[in-house]
Amino acid sequence: MNARGTGGNAAARTKATSRAHSAGAGASQSAMREHNLGLVLEQIVDAAEPVSRADLAVGTGLTRATVSALVDLLVSARMVDELEPVARRTAGRPAVPLVPARGTIVGIGLEANVDYLGACAIDLAGNVLAEEVVEDDFRHSAPAEVLPVLGGLGKRVVAAATGQGARVAGACLALPGIVDRVSGPLRLAPNLGWADDDLSALRTVAPFDTIGVRVANEANLAAVAEIRAQHAARPSFLYVSGEVGIGGALVDGGVVFKGAHGWSGELGHVTVDPNGPDCTCGAEGCLETYAGKDSLMAAAGLARDLPVEALIEAARRGDTRALEALARGGRALGIALSSFMNLTDINEVVLGGIYSPLTDLLVDHIRHELDRRVLTAPWVDMNVKASVSGTRAAMSGAALSVLRLVVASPGAWGALEAESWSEPEGIPAPDAAAPPAWQGAAAHRSTAQEEHA
Ligand SMILES: [Zn+2]
């Protein structure tokens, strides 16, 4: 289920040789080199283990000589590091293991959610160079007040990363809602109470007045982090992001499904019972009214601003209301997920956000409904498991989604002009007046839903 056909994702990317033919005889030498650079860098970044030039030649279909030349460019551009050579079992020169460079180039992830704001800087190797989080209650907050605070966190993270010698490739903002772009309008973030608001207040804070900022749905971005954390080959799963709201992201073959507008994944507003409780969206009986964090806490008789650990503790000591709240929430999740599974034939569910630590307490209730309602249940193993991408996955995924753009188009970020990397400015921030570098051919290869500033 790939929204943009075979060209729309990294996983479906064809081998370089056939891609060159499809590009036609008019494809310029530099465009082909740019494409092949991306192909090589992607394989190095996505590999679970360090790869050699020989591995890359096999994986890309390029010749050893071409791969070597491209790797040299990526090493010069400080996108790839060479480790100490390791002796081969067979005859020949020792292989040089290649890994994504540490600390040289970072994506900035930003997140505004109902109970926290956060910013982080992550490098190509996946290391977090800096992170800032502020926990508070941001329900019914004003974006014009909250976004400058978030910008301040981002500013400190950028300063920390650049202070360690890293260059900033761009930023991405994760929001729990439906968003067009940073310059507005924000369509709807019901739990923040944001609707038809302008997000440009973020761009009043330096350095976000010059750094490109994109925006995407938090569940889709959390799924990007989960794909990376799983290190599985082209995984397919539904990522369920449990917070006050509930987001969903459909990952098919390692690619996040975007929908026509990038608005897919509003799992929290799937109807569980048309006669159910009122929802913040204006409808009744949405999944969120049973299984959102506020609903779970209320049903358990706990204050909504307590951490989810309070619910876990109550359930572990056998508190009846807590156990009933989890049973009710788990049943509702199972009902909603069974519709999803009947529709898509994807039978793996990854529970993220607050559901990750609650998985053991929810999974039997979810599975009970799946067994009853999914038509194919007798023949497939319906796998419901906790996410491995950790807390704040959307914020991490936001930073990683920026880095995907670098990986897709290393030349646009300096790999074809390695000499320029010695200059202190590093990667030029995309000019606000001009289309960002990633808006061209590279944009279709990114793995998260995005809009541009
Ligand atoms: Zn709703």
Boltz pocket constraint, residues with backbone or C-beta under 6 A from the ligand:
constraints:
  - pocket:
      binder: B
      contacts: [[A, 268], [A, 269], [A, 279], [A, 280], [A, 281], [A, 282], [A, 283], [A, 284], [A, 286], [A, 288]]
      max_distance: 6.0
